[in-house]
Amino acid sequence: MKSLYDKVSYKCSKLVTNNYSTSFSLGISFLSQKIRKPVYAIYGFVRFADEIVDTFHGYDKKDLLDRFKQETYQAIDEKISLNPILNSFQQTVNEFNIERELIDTFLKSMEMDLVGISYDQEGYEEYILGSAEVVGLMCLRVFCEGDSAKYDSLKYGAMRLGSAFQKINFLRDLKQDYKELGRTYFPGVDISEFGEINKKEIEEDIEQDFRDGYEGIKGLPKHARFGVYMAYVYYYSLFKKIQNTPPRQIMSARIRISNRRKYMLFFSSYVKHSLNMI
């Protein structure tokens, strides 16, 4: 029966998540059991598309992404795929009525990475919308379980939180993006002369995104709130570490949170949640 294949497909998406992101894996584990599988499916889909443009050097990335895009829409329309990652994703899309527009926008941002070297303000905002904000909206569709009014009321916060996460990723990966991939995401910033003024302006922008995103977290359904809060806690901790790191050091090494520190953060957050402090 296809139900067995679907079960295997979701397990594959979970495997992808566990291997690529300790942080998201821990965050998802704090979601209600009933919504973990579709969130794994969304992450697996997003991760594979990102891998095509970021790491498959020596291959025809455009052709691979074009095929991935075609197979994604075919899977959604036919409600099956022999690619287990796409099979679990299509099931999530169809079950939670995730709009095709969100998927289109995400894949467009992946296409931008095939040619994008640097971005002006408009391109920067367009890339963040596609690479992060709409991914947050896909997850929000799952969290709201068909409640359109709830979804509409939480859209802004979800987009801002996704924006904060992505901008932190840009700062964290500044060295790799610039020196290895030749990309500059922040508009008007000469990365070769990246300094404290640039860094401070970017951090102030991220801080505002975090404030707006946190307000959205407080309105999430209970089965999703704690897991999303855990992701917030991790990224905010990473943000504070980056704030305390000189620009020169950011350009020489990737800033990380140790696994030991992650578990400590999640434990303290669990205590706060148990005491109804969020």
Backbone as CSV, one residue per row, in Angstrom:
resi,resn,N_x,N_y,N_z,CA_x,CA_y,CA_z,C_x,C_y,C_z
1,MET,0.836,-1.192,0.000,0.000,0.000,0.000,0.880,1.254,0.000
2,LYS,0.343,2.332,-0.601,1.125,3.555,-0.679,1.400,4.139,0.705
3,SER,0.581,3.839,1.673,0.785,4.372,3.013,2.145,3.976,3.577
4,LEU,2.606,2.781,3.233,3.920,2.340,3.684,5.006,3.170,3.009
5,TYR,4.846,3.412,1.702,5.816,4.239,0.983,5.826,5.662,1.536
6,ASP,4.652,6.190,1.835,4.571,7.532,2.413,5.294,7.587,3.753
7,LYS,5.146,6.547,4.539,5.822,6.482,5.834,7.338,6.490,5.652
8,VAL,7.810,5.711,4.693,9.242,5.670,4.392,9.725,7.034,3.889
9,SER,8.897,7.703,3.086,9.257,9.012,2.540,9.452,10.037,3.649
10,TYR,8.534,10.045,4.599,8.667,10.974,5.721,9.914,10.662,6.553
11,LYS,10.230,9.388,6.691,11.438,9.013,7.417,12.683,9.522,6.701
12,CYS,12.640,9.529,5.373,13.769,10.064,4.594,13.920,11.565,4.833
13,SER,12.802,12.281,4.883,12.855,13.723,5.144,13.401,14.000,6.545
14,LYS,13.005,13.175,7.490,13.529,13.318,8.852,15.025,13.040,8.874
15,LEU,15.463,12.033,8.138,16.882,11.706,8.067,17.688,12.870,7.500
16,VAL,17.160,13.496,6.457,17.821,14.663,5.868,17.956,15.771,6.911
17,THR,16.868,16.042,7.623,16.882,17.103,8.643,17.894,16.802,9.736
18,ASN,17.886,15.573,10.225,18.794,15.199,11.312,20.253,15.299,10.909
19,ASN,20.545,14.988,9.649,21.932,15.002,9.201,22.436,16.392,8.833
20,TYR,21.526,17.253,8.385,21.949,18.576,7.952,21.843,19.638,9.038
21,SER,20.956,19.459,10.012,20.754,20.526,10.996,20.377,19.978,12.369
22,THR,21.339,19.984,13.266,21.066,19.601,14.653,20.053,20.550,15.285
23,SER,20.182,21.822,14.990,19.328,22.836,15.610,17.867,22.663,15.205
24,PHE,17.625,22.532,13.903,16.244,22.370,13.462,15.674,21.032,13.910
25,SER,16.515,20.018,13.947,16.043,18.713,14.418,15.558,18.802,15.855
26,LEU,16.319,19.503,16.693,15.903,19.668,18.083,14.637,20.507,18.186
27,GLY,14.576,21.571,17.380,13.390,22.411,17.396,12.144,21.647,16.986
28,ILE,12.249,20.855,15.928,11.104,20.075,15.455,10.674,19.051,16.497
29,SER,11.634,18.511,17.238,11.294,17.508,18.248,10.416,18.082,19.356
30,PHE,10.383,19.412,19.483,9.542,20.049,20.489,8.192,20.488,19.936
31,LEU,7.951,20.248,18.666,6.618,20.445,18.108,5.729,19.280,18.523
32,SER,4.430,19.493,18.451,3.505,18.395,18.695,3.766,17.269,17.695
33,GLN,3.608,16.053,18.145,3.877,14.883,17.312,3.135,14.949,15.977
34,LYS,1.922,15.469,15.981,1.085,15.429,14.784,1.561,16.357,13.663
35,ILE,2.420,17.317,13.979,2.875,18.224,12.923,4.367,18.094,12.621
36,ARG,5.033,17.144,13.238,6.467,17.005,12.986,6.750,16.525,11.560
37,LYS,6.019,15.508,11.114,6.298,14.925,9.797,6.205,15.960,8.668
38,PRO,5.144,16.764,8.597,5.093,17.747,7.507,6.192,18.802,7.581
39,VAL,6.638,19.141,8.791,7.726,20.121,8.896,9.044,19.487,8.442
40,TYR,9.257,18.217,8.770,10.410,17.506,8.222,10.354,17.510,6.692
41,ALA,9.166,17.326,6.144,9.004,17.280,4.687,9.365,18.612,4.051
42,ILE,8.948,19.694,4.668,9.278,21.025,4.143,10.784,21.257,4.220
43,TYR,11.386,20.904,5.350,12.831,21.101,5.487,13.595,20.273,4.458
44,GLY,13.201,19.021,4.265,13.889,18.164,3.303,13.852,18.735,1.899
45,PHE,12.687,19.240,1.513,12.530,19.848,0.194,13.431,21.070,0.045
46,VAL,13.380,21.954,1.014,14.173,23.185,0.986,15.663,22.868,0.997
47,ARG,16.052,21.884,1.812,17.460,21.521,1.937,18.018,20.993,0.618
48,PHE,17.262,20.135,-0.061,17.751,19.567,-1.315,17.912,20.640,-2.383
49,ALA,16.959,21.560,-2.472,17.077,22.638,-3.452,18.305,23.490,-3.153
50,ASP,18.525,23.787,-1.887,19.666,24.597,-1.478,20.989,23.880,-1.758
51,GLU,21.004,22.572,-1.574,22.217,21.808,-1.862,22.603,21.905,-3.335
52,ILE,21.607,21.897,-4.201,21.886,21.967,-5.639,22.694,23.219,-5.955
53,VAL,22.252,24.365,-5.434,22.895,25.630,-5.810,24.142,25.935,-4.992
54,ASP,24.266,25.317,-3.817,25.377,25.667,-2.931,26.558,24.701,-2.963
55,THR,26.300,23.424,-3.223,27.380,22.458,-3.042,27.647,21.526,-4.218
56,PHE,26.761,21.466,-5.174,26.966,20.508,-6.272,27.864,21.092,-7.355
57,HIS,29.063,21.492,-6.950,30.028,22.073,-7.877,30.525,20.981,-8.841
58,GLY,30.760,21.384,-10.060,31.218,20.420,-11.056,30.081,19.747,-11.790
59,TYR,28.854,20.067,-11.405,27.669,19.538,-12.085,26.903,20.705,-12.707
60,ASP,26.008,20.399,-13.614,25.186,21.438,-14.239,24.069,21.810,-13.269
61,LYS,24.328,22.791,-12.448,23.378,23.157,-11.394,22.038,23.626,-11.969
62,LYS,22.099,24.395,-13.044,20.853,24.894,-13.636,19.985,23.735,-14.111
63,ASP,20.597,22.772,-14.761,19.836,21.617,-15.238,19.271,20.818,-14.062
64,LEU,20.075,20.627,-13.032,19.598,19.893,-11.858,18.432,20.615,-11.192
65,LEU,18.543,21.940,-11.063,17.469,22.700,-10.429,16.211,22.713,-11.294
66,ASP,16.391,22.820,-12.608,15.235,22.780,-13.516,14.494,21.447,-13.388
67,ARG,15.258,20.372,-13.329,14.628,19.046,-13.186,13.949,18.897,-11.836
68,PHE,14.599,19.398,-10.802,14.027,19.335,-9.456,12.705,20.113,-9.413
69,LYS,12.695,21.282,-10.043,11.492,22.108,-10.096,10.372,21.382,-10.844
70,GLN,10.703,20.821,-12.000,9.709,20.097,-12.794,9.151,18.904,-12.030
71,GLU,10.042,18.165,-11.389,9.609,16.987,-10.633,8.774,17.370,-9.410
72,THR,9.058,18.541,-8.840,8.276,19.013,-7.697,6.825,19.246,-8.099
73,TYR,6.621,19.980,-9.174,5.250,20.279,-9.610,4.528,19.027,-10.104
74,GLN,5.278,18.152,-10.751,4.678,16.896,-11.202,4.228,16.067,-10.005
75,ALA,5.047,16.025,-8.966,4.693,15.277,-7.761,3.437,15.847,-7.104
76,ILE,3.361,17.173,-7.037,2.190,17.814,-6.423,0.929,17.505,-7.228
77,ASP,1.027,17.582,-8.548,-0.136,17.336,-9.403,-0.569,15.869,-9.379
78,GLU,0.409,14.959,-9.399,0.086,13.530,-9.466,-0.050,12.886,-8.086
79,LYS,0.351,13.641,-7.037,0.269,13.183,-5.649,1.117,11.943,-5.382
80,ILE,2.248,11.903,-6.072,3.222,10.825,-5.839,4.536,11.191,-6.522
81,SER,5.626,10.694,-5.983,6.930,10.830,-6.623,7.804,9.676,-6.177
82,LEU,8.662,9.215,-7.096,9.609,8.167,-6.729,10.808,8.739,-5.991
83,ASN,10.895,10.069,-5.922,11.854,10.734,-5.046,11.166,10.871,-3.685
84,PRO,11.605,10.154,-2.667,10.884,10.162,-1.387,10.799,11.539,-0.735
85,ILE,11.805,12.386,-0.960,11.754,13.738,-0.407,10.623,14.523,-1.056
86,LEU,10.488,14.407,-2.367,9.405,15.093,-3.056,8.057,14.444,-2.771
87,ASN,8.058,13.152,-2.523,6.793,12.496,-2.192,6.237,12.990,-0.857
88,SER,7.095,13.098,0.148,6.624,13.602,1.437,6.246,15.079,1.330
89,PHE,6.974,15.841,0.504,6.653,17.257,0.341,5.301,17.437,-0.348
90,GLN,5.063,16.667,-1.426,3.791,16.828,-2.129,2.614,16.472,-1.233
91,GLN,2.802,15.486,-0.378,1.721,15.101,0.514,1.420,16.230,1.503
92,THR,2.467,16.867,1.987,2.298,18.002,2.895,1.626,19.171,2.187
93,VAL,2.081,19.472,0.975,1.495,20.569,0.197,0.007,20.337,-0.030
94,ASN,-0.349,19.128,-0.427,-1.746,18.826,-0.730,-2.609,18.740,0.524
95,GLU,-2.050,18.216,1.604,-2.831,18.072,2.832,-3.108,19.415,3.491
96,PHE,-2.134,20.327,3.464,-2.287,21.594,4.178,-2.550,22.775,3.243
97,ASN,-2.805,22.469,1.976,-3.153,23.511,0.997,-2.106,24.632,0.950
98,ILE,-0.854,24.238,0.873,0.227,25.210,0.725,0.182,25.773,-0.694
99,GLU,0.126,27.094,-0.800,-0.063,27.731,-2.093,1.113,27.499,-3.039
100,ARG,0.794,27.300,-4.299,1.826,27.141,-5.320,2.704,28.393,-5.396
101,GLU,2.117,29.542,-5.115,2.861,30.795,-5.161,4.047,30.780,-4.202
102,LEU,3.882,30.172,-3.026,4.981,30.106,-2.059,6.121,29.254,-2.602
103,ILE,5.771,28.150,-3.251,6.777,27.258,-3.821,7.487,27.939,-4.989
104,ASP,6.702,28.627,-5.834,7.279,29.373,-6.959,8.311,30.384,-6.462
105,THR,7.933,31.120,-5.422,8.799,32.177,-4.904,10.071,31.600,-4.303
106,PHE,9.936,30.481,-3.605,11.125,29.833,-3.050,12.073,29.382,-4.157
107,LEU,11.550,28.699,-5.151,12.408,28.178,-6.215,13.038,29.303,-7.032
108,LYS,12.352,30.426,-7.142,12.940,31.570,-7.843,14.172,32.065,-7.102
109,SER,14.124,32.064,-5.774,15.291,32.505,-5.004,16.462,31.552,-5.205
110,MET,16.173,30.257,-5.360,17.240,29.297,-5.641,17.854,29.573,-7.014
111,GLU,17.026,29.938,-7.972,17.531,30.297,-9.296,18.404,31.547,-9.224
112,MET,18.045,32.464,-8.341,18.853,33.678,-8.170,20.259,33.332,-7.715
113,ASP,20.413,32.281,-6.920,21.733,31.884,-6.439,22.610,31.317,-7.548
114,LEU,22.001,30.928,-8.654,22.790,30.415,-9.772,23.535,31.529,-10.487
115,VAL,23.008,32.740,-10.408,23.597,33.861,-11.155,23.956,35.035,-10.266
116,GLY,23.375,35.086,-9.057,23.564,36.248,-8.203,24.971,36.348,-7.644
117,ILE,25.613,37.460,-7.895,26.923,37.739,-7.331,26.783,38.750,-6.193
118,SER,25.993,39.792,-6.442,25.701,40.783,-5.413,24.292,41.305,-5.656
119,TYR,23.709,41.921,-4.625,22.314,42.338,-4.693,22.156,43.800,-4.319
120,ASP,21.251,44.494,-5.039,20.809,45.803,-4.586,19.689,45.575,-3.569
121,GLN,19.111,46.654,-3.025,18.113,46.505,-1.968,16.899,45.704,-2.436
122,GLU,16.454,45.962,-3.653,15.292,45.250,-4.171,15.577,43.759,-4.327
123,GLY,16.744,43.443,-4.873,17.105,42.043,-5.045,17.310,41.334,-3.720
124,TYR,17.881,42.051,-2.773,18.092,41.522,-1.415,16.769,41.148,-0.771
125,GLU,15.794,42.038,-0.844,14.484,41.783,-0.254,13.774,40.636,-0.978
126,GLU,13.923,40.598,-2.301,13.307,39.524,-3.074,13.921,38.169,-2.707
127,TYR,15.236,38.148,-2.530,15.899,36.888,-2.180,15.472,36.407,-0.798
128,ILE,15.409,37.294,0.168,15.005,36.905,1.521,13.559,36.435,1.539
129,LEU,12.707,37.103,0.771,11.309,36.658,0.670,11.242,35.215,0.214
130,GLY,11.987,34.895,-0.851,11.904,33.556,-1.423,12.650,32.503,-0.647
131,SER,13.805,32.855,-0.104,14.642,31.841,0.536,14.265,31.584,1.988
132,ALA,13.541,32.511,2.613,13.272,32.362,4.043,11.833,32.660,4.440
133,GLU,11.321,33.811,4.014,10.003,34.215,4.490,8.907,33.258,4.035
134,VAL,8.934,32.838,2.771,7.881,31.933,2.307,8.020,30.535,2.913
135,VAL,9.236,30.162,3.302,9.416,28.881,3.983,8.719,28.936,5.347
136,GLY,8.851,30.085,6.023,8.116,30.273,7.261,6.617,30.190,7.050
137,LEU,6.135,30.702,5.923,4.702,30.654,5.633,4.239,29.231,5.313
138,MET,5.086,28.446,4.663,4.742,27.038,4.437,4.540,26.329,5.777
139,CYS,5.471,26.563,6.693,5.356,25.946,8.019,4.131,26.478,8.757
140,LEU,3.840,27.756,8.583,2.677,28.344,9.248,1.383,27.694,8.766
141,ARG,1.320,27.344,7.499,0.142,26.628,6.984,-0.056,25.328,7.762
142,VAL,1.033,24.650,8.042,0.958,23.409,8.818,0.513,23.711,10.243
143,PHE,1.113,24.705,10.854,0.803,25.028,12.246,-0.664,25.398,12.438
144,CYS,-1.230,26.119,11.451,-2.606,26.608,11.588,-3.653,25.577,11.185
145,GLU,-3.228,24.497,10.544,-4.116,23.368,10.240,-5.454,23.783,9.620
146,GLY,-5.379,24.644,8.614,-6.589,25.018,7.889,-7.312,26.238,8.434
147,ASP,-6.860,26.812,9.531,-7.487,28.013,10.096,-6.928,29.241,9.370
148,SER,-7.644,29.686,8.337,-7.150,30.783,7.493,-7.066,32.100,8.239
149,ALA,-8.010,32.348,9.136,-7.983,33.596,9.902,-6.739,33.653,10.790
150,LYS,-6.437,32.537,11.433,-5.235,32.463,12.269,-3.981,32.651,11.416
151,TYR,-3.952,32.003,10.270,-2.816,32.123,9.357,-2.595,33.579,8.952
152,ASP,-3.659,34.253,8.548,-3.536,35.645,8.103,-3.035,36.550,9.226
153,SER,-3.473,36.273,10.438,-3.072,37.126,11.568,-1.608,36.924,11.956
154,LEU,-1.042,35.773,11.593,0.328,35.447,12.000,1.348,35.553,10.864
155,LYS,0.891,35.869,9.659,1.780,35.920,8.506,2.951,36.880,8.699
156,TYR,2.652,38.071,9.172,3.709,39.085,9.296,4.816,38.621,10.234
157,GLY,4.433,38.095,11.392,5.428,37.636,12.350,6.257,36.484,11.811
158,ALA,5.601,35.563,11.092,6.324,34.422,10.519,7.343,34.883,9.481
159,MET,6.973,35.862,8.690,7.880,36.370,7.667,9.065,37.095,8.301
160,ARG,8.791,37.864,9.338,9.870,38.592,10.009,10.849,37.636,10.693
161,LEU,10.306,36.578,11.283,11.183,35.605,11.946,12.056,34.899,10.912
162,GLY,11.458,34.516,9.793,12.239,33.901,8.726,13.309,34.834,8.205
163,SER,12.966,36.112,8.101,13.937,37.118,7.646,15.105,37.220,8.616
164,ALA,14.809,37.248,9.919,15.880,37.324,10.926,16.813,36.129,10.814
165,PHE,16.239,34.935,10.699,17.052,33.722,10.599,17.975,33.777,9.392
166,GLN,17.430,34.224,8.261,18.229,34.240,7.035,19.347,35.270,7.103
167,LYS,19.062,36.430,7.646,20.095,37.464,7.749,21.221,37.015,8.674
168,ILE,20.868,36.280,9.727,21.900,35.726,10.601,22.735,34.698,9.841
169,ASN,22.075,33.890,9.026,22.815,32.938,8.192,23.810,33.666,7.287
170,PHE,23.377,34.804,6.727,24.263,35.583,5.868,25.505,36.037,6.634
171,LEU,25.305,36.516,7.856,26.440,36.953,8.673,27.325,35.782,9.069
172,ARG,26.684,34.700,9.485,27.436,33.517,9.919,28.287,32.963,8.777
173,ASP,27.735,32.972,7.562,28.394,32.354,6.405,29.108,33.377,5.527
174,LEU,29.381,34.544,6.064,29.947,35.629,5.265,31.222,35.205,4.544
175,LYS,32.101,34.539,5.262,33.373,34.103,4.676,33.145,33.125,3.534
176,GLN,32.338,32.094,3.771,32.116,31.075,2.751,31.405,31.649,1.533
177,ASP,30.361,32.448,1.759,29.608,33.014,0.637,30.493,33.895,-0.238
178,TYR,31.338,34.695,0.403,32.155,35.652,-0.346,33.380,34.999,-0.976
179,LYS,34.113,34.237,-0.188,35.388,33.704,-0.665,35.247,32.426,-1.491
180,GLU,34.236,31.611,-1.188,34.094,30.333,-1.885,33.040,30.375,-2.982
181,LEU,31.936,31.109,-2.747,30.838,31.134,-3.713,30.761,32.453,-4.478
182,GLY,31.541,33.437,-4.046,31.557,34.724,-4.742,30.284,35.525,-4.605
183,ARG,29.543,35.321,-3.516,28.258,35.996,-3.329,28.359,37.082,-2.264
184,THR,27.628,38.168,-2.518,27.485,39.238,-1.540,26.007,39.554,-1.425
185,TYR,25.402,39.223,-0.299,23.963,39.413,-0.150,23.601,40.816,0.340
186,PHE,24.381,41.380,1.267,24.007,42.659,1.858,24.218,43.787,0.861
187,PRO,23.157,44.543,0.544,23.290,45.604,-0.467,24.119,46.779,0.042
188,GLY,24.936,47.322,-0.854,25.736,48.492,-0.523,26.893,48.217,0.407
189,VAL,27.235,46.951,0.610,28.325,46.600,1.523,29.472,45.981,0.734
190,ASP,30.647,46.573,0.846,31.854,46.011,0.247,32.428,44.997,1.243
191,ILE,32.218,43.712,0.964,32.614,42.678,1.921,34.122,42.666,2.142
192,SER,34.877,43.069,1.132,36.343,43.099,1.287,36.779,44.136,2.322
193,GLU,35.880,45.079,2.615,36.170,46.096,3.627,35.102,46.090,4.723
194,PHE,34.537,44.918,4.980,33.464,44.781,5.964,33.953,45.224,7.342
195,GLY,33.223,46.198,7.923,33.669,46.751,9.197,32.550,46.878,10.206
196,GLU,32.865,47.523,11.320,31.942,47.617,12.446,30.681,48.408,12.107
197,ILE,30.798,49.442,11.294,29.624,50.241,10.934,28.631,49.403,10.138
198,ASN,29.146,48.689,9.119,28.287,47.786,8.336,27.617,46.761,9.233
199,LYS,28.400,46.162,10.079,27.912,45.099,10.955,26.815,45.622,11.882
200,LYS,27.021,46.797,12.435,26.064,47.388,13.364,24.734,47.674,12.675
201,GLU,24.766,48.192,11.463,23.537,48.488,10.726,22.745,47.218,10.443
202,ILE,23.449,46.171,10.053,22.789,44.890,9.773,22.184,44.327,11.050
203,GLU,22.900,44.424,12.148,22.422,43.879,13.426,21.189,44.620,13.930
204,GLU,21.120,45.912,13.722,19.937,46.677,14.130,18.714,46.237,13.339
205,ASP,18.907,45.953,12.068,17.828,45.456,11.214,17.350,44.082,11.697
206,ILE,18.280,43.219,12.029,17.942,41.880,12.521,17.210,41.966,13.859
207,GLU,17.649,42.849,14.730,17.014,43.011,16.046,15.540,43.361,15.895
208,GLN,15.216,44.230,14.940,13.817,44.588,14.715,13.025,43.395,14.195
209,ASP,13.625,42.624,13.293,12.965,41.407,12.801,12.668,40.456,13.949
210,PHE,13.611,40.320,14.863,13.412,39.441,16.011,12.245,39.913,16.889
211,ARG,12.164,41.208,17.119,11.074,41.731,17.947,9.718,41.424,17.311
212,ASP,9.611,41.668,16.013,8.357,41.399,15.315,8.056,39.904,15.273
213,GLY,9.094,39.096,15.060,8.906,37.653,15.002,8.471,37.072,16.327
214,TYR,8.997,37.602,17.424,8.639,37.099,18.750,7.168,37.340,19.055
215,GLU,6.660,38.477,18.621,5.235,38.758,18.824,4.381,37.711,18.101
216,GLY,4.839,37.288,16.935,4.119,36.250,16.200,4.163,34.913,16.903
217,ILE,5.290,34.578,17.506,5.426,33.304,18.221,4.394,33.199,19.333
218,LYS,4.158,34.293,20.032,3.214,34.273,21.146,1.792,33.951,20.704
219,GLY,1.486,34.209,19.425,0.150,33.926,18.920,-0.016,32.569,18.268
220,LEU,1.072,31.797,18.165,1.001,30.494,17.507,0.137,29.509,18.296
221,PRO,-0.478,28.546,17.606,-1.186,27.480,18.324,-0.225,26.756,19.268
222,LYS,-0.754,26.255,20.344,0.069,25.660,21.387,0.938,24.524,20.868
223,HIS,0.414,23.737,19.917,1.172,22.581,19.435,2.410,22.982,18.629
224,ALA,2.496,24.255,18.231,3.640,24.714,17.445,4.517,25.707,18.190
225,ARG,3.964,26.364,19.195,4.632,27.520,19.807,6.004,27.181,20.379
226,PHE,6.096,26.103,21.124,7.352,25.807,21.806,8.467,25.443,20.822
227,GLY,8.149,24.652,19.811,9.162,24.276,18.828,9.716,25.479,18.086
228,VAL,8.826,26.413,17.705,9.270,27.627,17.010,10.066,28.505,17.969
229,TYR,9.625,28.556,19.212,10.364,29.333,20.207,11.778,28.785,20.377
230,MET,11.928,27.486,20.330,13.253,26.883,20.442,14.165,27.331,19.298
231,ALA,13.610,27.382,18.080,14.390,27.876,16.946,14.770,29.340,17.168
232,TYR,13.821,30.109,17.688,14.086,31.510,18.017,15.229,31.620,19.031
233,VAL,15.184,30.821,20.083,16.209,30.858,21.129,17.590,30.555,20.545
234,TYR,17.661,29.535,19.706,18.941,29.171,19.109,19.485,30.313,18.248
235,TYR,18.637,30.827,17.351,19.119,31.865,16.449,19.434,33.164,17.182
236,TYR,18.681,33.467,18.228,18.979,34.688,18.971,20.306,34.546,19.715
237,SER,20.583,33.347,20.226,21.868,33.100,20.870,23.010,33.235,19.869
238,LEU,22.813,32.699,18.669,23.820,32.840,17.618,24.006,34.313,17.254
239,PHE,22.911,35.031,17.206,22.953,36.463,16.912,23.774,37.221,17.953
240,LYS,23.546,36.924,19.230,24.292,37.603,20.288,25.787,37.272,20.210
241,LYS,26.095,36.042,19.840,27.504,35.666,19.699,28.148,36.432,18.546
242,ILE,27.411,36.578,17.444,27.920,37.333,16.298,28.098,38.804,16.672
243,GLN,27.155,39.340,17.448,27.268,40.734,17.888,28.570,40.974,18.660
244,ASN,28.983,39.978,19.410,30.183,40.107,20.240,31.459,39.662,19.524
245,THR,31.346,39.405,18.230,32.498,38.957,17.440,32.947,40.076,16.501
246,PRO,34.222,40.431,16.499,34.723,41.488,15.610,34.538,41.117,14.136
247,PRO,34.309,42.107,13.270,34.130,41.845,11.837,35.257,41.018,11.227
248,ARG,36.481,41.293,11.627,37.622,40.559,11.057,37.521,39.069,11.356
249,GLN,37.047,38.729,12.551,36.920,37.320,12.926,35.793,36.645,12.158
250,ILE,34.714,37.380,11.904,33.610,36.832,11.113,34.081,36.492,9.710
251,MET,34.993,37.313,9.183,35.510,37.073,7.844,36.558,35.974,7.789
252,SER,36.964,35.471,8.940,38.010,34.448,8.948,37.513,33.080,9.405
253,ALA,36.329,33.024,10.039,35.831,31.743,10.549,34.311,31.778,10.661
254,ARG,33.703,30.625,10.517,32.247,30.503,10.639,31.871,30.453,12.114
255,ILE,30.964,31.324,12.526,30.547,31.395,13.921,29.552,30.267,14.200
256,ARG,29.769,29.545,15.296,28.928,28.402,15.626,28.511,28.427,17.096
257,ILE,27.445,27.699,17.382,27.042,27.396,18.750,27.317,25.919,18.971
258,SER,28.094,25.582,19.983,28.427,24.170,20.216,27.171,23.374,20.565
259,ASN,27.213,22.083,20.305,26.065,21.238,20.634,25.769,21.265,22.134
260,ARG,26.834,21.321,22.934,26.639,21.392,24.393,25.869,22.659,24.755
261,ARG,26.243,23.769,24.158,25.564,25.033,24.415,24.115,24.989,23.928
262,LYS,23.888,24.346,22.778,22.527,24.222,22.261,21.631,23.500,23.263
263,TYR,22.118,22.386,23.791,21.312,21.617,24.738,21.048,22.420,26.011
264,MET,22.030,23.207,26.449,21.820,24.048,27.627,20.757,25.107,27.352
265,LEU,20.799,25.708,26.161,19.806,26.710,25.792,18.414,26.106,25.749
266,PHE,18.313,24.936,25.155,17.012,24.305,25.024,16.458,23.879,26.383
267,PHE,17.345,23.464,27.290,16.878,23.077,28.624,16.324,24.284,29.369
268,SER,17.060,25.402,29.332,16.587,26.602,30.028,15.299,27.113,29.407
269,SER,15.169,26.983,28.088,13.941,27.407,27.413,12.771,26.519,27.804
270,TYR,13.041,25.243,27.979,11.998,24.315,28.407,11.477,24.694,29.797
271,VAL,12.395,25.082,30.670,11.996,25.499,32.018,11.099,26.739,31.942
272,LYS,11.510,27.718,31.129,10.701,28.938,30.977,9.321,28.612,30.450
273,HIS,9.284,27.721,29.446,8.000,27.347,28.842,7.130,26.647,29.865
274,SER,7.715,25.780,30.675,6.961,25.036,31.682,6.376,25.984,32.728
275,LEU,7.075,27.100,32.972,6.606,28.094,33.954,5.737,29.165,33.310
276,ASN,5.351,28.930,32.033,4.494,29.872,31.296,5.117,31.264,31.198
277,MET,6.436,31.290,31.004,7.131,32.570,30.886,7.201,33.061,29.431
278,ILE,6.688,32.237,28.478,6.596,32.700,27.077,5.182,32.504,26.603
